[in-house]
Amino acid sequence: MFGQTLFGARDQRARLRPLYDAGVALARDPAWYQGGGVPDTLEGRFAMVAAVTALTLLRLEDEGEKAKRESVLLTELFIDDMDASLREIGIGDFVVGKHVGKLVSALGGRLGAFRDANRFDEPVRRNIFAGEPPDEAMVRFVAERLEGLRDRLRATPLDPLLAGALA
């Protein structure tokens, strides 16, 4: 039974892989980095993956119990990806869990920031440009794109969303 549960969870996560991959692809869109001034660094790329994932999780949250399992699975995919990325850049086994915990906490912070905001300027300043923010036009550029994503996600029915339709 234990093995079935383990492999069943892996199979269920695989079902959401297109959604997670679409989010990562969107987070890697050069417009964030060129037009929006998001630092093209590990931290900047993480900030965008976390922002897109957070908005997707908030969309799933809107479905209530109907998409609760998918929300958990998408979070697990995020954790798997962060774990693999940390190992790839050379973070050792003994501390990778601590780092992943911090990244998951950062995702949770973005969930709260975006959940409570109508406009995203302030969450973008705090969560995307944690250091010294660029000029306000770049903050607004990133905020508007994320607000547009939120609106598109809200308009996307659940089944196409789960299949990876983020556009």
C-alpha positions as a printed Julia matrix, in Angstrom:
167×3 Matrix{Float64}:
   0.0    0.0     0.0
   2.79   2.45    0.84
   4.36   1.97   -2.58
   1.05   2.51   -4.3
   0.53   5.77   -2.47
   4.02   6.97   -3.3
   3.75   6.12   -6.98
   0.16   7.32   -7.13
   1.24  10.74   -5.84
   4.02  10.85   -8.42
   1.54   9.97  -11.19
  -0.87  12.64   -9.95
   1.92  15.24   -9.94
   2.83  14.25  -13.49
  -0.73  15.1   -14.5
  -0.07  18.71  -13.45
   3.35  18.92  -15.08
   1.97  20.81  -18.14
   0.53  23.48  -15.84
   3.75  23.86  -13.86
   5.89  23.87  -17.02
   3.66  26.54  -18.6
   4.12  28.68  -15.5
   7.9   28.31  -15.57
   7.94  29.15  -19.29
   5.9   32.27  -18.6
   8.24  33.23  -15.74
  11.2   32.92  -18.13
   9.64  35.28  -20.7
  12.4   37.78  -21.58
   9.93  40.68  -21.3
  10.05  40.46  -17.48
  13.81  40.97  -17.54
  14.19  43.33  -20.49
  11.08  45.5   -20.31
  10.39  45.11  -16.61
  13.9   45.28  -15.26
  13.58  42.1   -13.2
  17.17  41.07  -12.43
  18.19  38.24  -14.74
  19.76  36.33  -11.86
  18.88  33.2    -9.9
  17.01  35.39   -7.43
  15.15  37.29  -10.15
  14.15  34.11  -11.96
  13.03  32.53   -8.69
  10.98  35.66   -7.95
   9.14  35.3   -11.25
   8.58  31.52  -10.94
   7.24  32.08   -7.41
   5.0   34.95   -8.54
   3.47  32.98  -11.42
   3.08  29.88   -9.24
   1.45  31.94   -6.49
  -1.08  33.45   -8.9
  -1.85  30.0   -10.29
  -2.33  28.62   -6.77
  -4.66  31.51   -5.94
  -6.71  30.65   -9.03
  -6.95  27.04   -7.85
  -7.88  28.3    -4.39
 -10.87  30.09   -5.97
 -12.23  26.64   -6.89
 -12.35  25.61   -3.23
 -12.44  21.89   -2.46
 -12.82  21.08   -6.15
  -9.16  21.92   -6.83
  -7.61  21.48   -3.4
  -5.7   18.33   -4.41
  -4.39  20.02   -7.55
  -3.17  22.94   -5.45
  -1.22  20.57   -3.21
   0.22  18.75   -6.22
   1.27  21.99   -7.91
   3.01  23.06   -4.71
   4.79  19.69   -4.61
   5.98  20.23   -8.19
   7.33  23.63   -7.15
   9.16  22.0    -4.23
  10.57  19.25   -6.48
  11.78  21.87   -8.96
  13.39  24.03   -6.28
  15.09  20.98   -4.74
  16.47  19.9    -8.11
  17.61  23.44   -8.96
  19.44  23.83   -5.66
  21.19  20.5    -6.11
  22.1   21.48   -9.67
  23.87  24.65   -8.5
  25.78  22.67   -5.91
  23.85  23.03   -2.65
  24.71  19.96   -0.58
  22.3   17.33    0.7
  22.68  18.42    4.32
  21.37  21.95    3.76
  19.16  21.64    0.7
  16.07  21.02    2.85
  16.63  24.23    4.79
  16.98  26.21    1.56
  13.86  24.61    0.07
  11.98  25.52    3.26
  12.96  29.17    2.79
  11.83  29.09   -0.83
   8.48  27.56    0.09
   8.09  30.23    2.76
   8.78  32.86    0.1
   6.06  31.31   -2.06
   3.69  31.55    0.89
   4.57  35.21    1.33
   3.72  35.89   -2.27
   0.4   34.08   -1.9
  -0.52  36.43    0.94
   0.74  39.54   -0.82
  -1.12  38.84   -4.07
  -4.26  37.49   -2.37
  -4.79  40.75   -0.5
  -3.89  43.17   -3.3
  -6.03  44.64   -6.05
  -3.05  46.36   -7.66
   0.3   44.61   -7.52
   2.71  47.55   -7.36
   3.58  47.09   -3.69
   3.86  43.28   -3.79
   6.08  43.62   -6.87
   8.32  46.17   -5.12
   8.68  43.89   -2.07
   8.79  40.46   -3.71
  10.24  40.92   -7.19
  12.56  43.85   -6.54
  13.54  43.02   -2.96
  16.69  45.1    -3.13
  16.77  48.45   -4.81
  13.74  48.72   -7.09
  14.06  50.09  -10.6
  12.1   53.14  -11.62
   8.35  53.15  -11.09
   7.66  52.53  -14.77
   9.34  49.12  -14.51
   7.5   48.28  -11.29
   4.23  49.19  -13.01
   5.19  47.17  -16.1
   5.72  44.01  -14.03
   2.66  44.71  -11.85
   0.41  45.21  -14.88
   1.63  41.99  -16.51
   0.99  40.05  -13.29
  -2.43  41.68  -12.87
  -3.21  40.66  -16.45
  -2.13  37.11  -15.68
  -4.36  37.06  -12.61
  -7.3   38.22  -14.73
  -6.62  35.65  -17.46
  -6.31  32.89  -14.88
  -9.64  33.89  -13.36
 -11.24  33.72  -16.8
  -9.74  30.3   -17.63
 -11.99  27.32  -16.83
 -10.45  24.73  -14.52
  -9.9   21.88  -17.01
  -7.95  23.94  -19.58
  -6.0   25.54  -16.74
  -4.98  22.16  -15.36
  -3.87  21.2   -18.88
  -1.48  24.17  -18.9
  -3.51  26.99  -20.5
  -2.05  30.1   -18.88
  -2.33  32.47  -21.84
